[in-house]
Amino acid sequence: MGKYIDKASFASEKDIFASVFKHASIGIILTDHTGVILLANSFAEQLFGYNEKELNGKTIEDLIPENIRDLHRNHRENYNLAPRVRTMGENMNLLGLRKDGSTFYIEASLGYFKTDTQIYIMAFIYDVTRQRENEKAIIEQKNAIEQYSAEIRALNESLEEQIKIRTKALLETLQHLENSKKELEKALSKERELGELKSRFVSMASHEFRTPLSTILSSVQLIAKYDKSEDQEKRLKHIQRIVNSVNHLNDILEEFLSMGKLEEGKIQPRFQEIHLPNCFQEVITEMQAIAKKGQKLSFSHTGEEFIITDCSILKKVLMNLLSNAIKFSPENKPIYLKSQKNQEGLIIQIIDEGIGISEKDQKHLFERFFRAENALNVKGTGLGLYIVAKFTEMLGGTVLIDSQLGKGTTVTLHFTK
């Protein structure tokens, strides 16, 4: 238990208050209701740069910068009307005025007490200059950090934008290189293809041109020897051989010209209404003249007779297909040209009973210069079906070939236009 100490052993309350007032480590100023300073402790005198008792009799406004004294006076008068305890830190922007005219940041808390006739205000004042300077430094550092962060963000955004631009440029460059690579590969492929075509053309031409030219040469030489009138039949025979050879050469050149024009896009169809039986009958009449002995070309049509197409191109297709049927069919075998117009479009069939085409060769029939194995001894350039396929496609159609070796071939054209 603690030892009991009698009140009599303590100094008087007045002495205690005086001691606390004098030695407190915070400025204490006592004023009346008019703001006149009645008492100030040593700490307060030191804060404001005054000597002992030098503050007594001055007003509290004398310790406030001149530019805000009127404002402070109004606050003080309002406080007197409704006094209350105001804790330290409520007002964060107080300035004190020292005797030498310098200012410093302060914080003050207020208390009051009343007598019967008077109200007294007690201000507890603390110098917060260092605290404010630290706060100011912190704020400046914060602002500097925010500015630095903003600069970093702006730099990052700029870098990101530059990366996007560079990435886009890189992707465009890569795409350009890829396109260039594809174009180069396409050009090289085209070059190889042209080289192969050239080689195949030279091989084909050397064979196809040599035979008719040799025939023409030999026939001309023989005709020169038949100078008698009784040799007229022999002369006519060789003249016909020359005509046939020239026609064959003309057909070869025509196929090359057609292929070139097709690939260059120089041939464009001219669609118009035609009478199909008349168009087809002209083809039959022309091709019958070159048919082999006993070969009979027949034509039949069902359905509507008027269609929209290019008769000239269609005739080229039919003449090419009928020419093949004649070449690859033996004597005394029929060849049929059939057509049908219905709601699904126009269907044309060329049917022969010739040597047929192997299943293996059928896969390559529409390639340039291709010739089936069983057709190598028959005159031809290997361009006919390639041209047929291109012309048929131009007219909006498709080509289907059904063939068996030794049993014949059926070529079906289907036009949806």
Secondary structure, 3 states (H helix, E strand, C coil): CCCCCCHHHCCCHHHHHHHHHHHCCCEEEEECCCCEEEEECHHHHHHHCCCCCCCCCCEHHHHCCHHHHHHHHHHHHHHHHCCCCECCCCCCCEEEECCCCCEEEEEEEEEEEECCCCEEEEEEEEECHHHHHHHHHHHHHHHHHHHHHHHHHHHHHHHHHHHHHHHHHHHHHHHHHHHHHHHHHHHHHHHHHHHHHHHHHHHHHHHHCHHHHHHHHHHHHHHHHCCCHHHHHHHHHHHHHHHHHHHHHHHHHHHHHHHHHHHCCCCCCCCEEEEHHHHHHHHHHHHHCCCCCCCCEEEEEEECCEEEECHHHHHHHHHHHHHHHHHCCCCCCCEEEEEEEECCEEEEEEEECCCCCCHHHHCCCCCCCCCCHHHCCCCCCCCHHHHHHHHHHHCCEEEEEEEECCCEEEEEEEECC
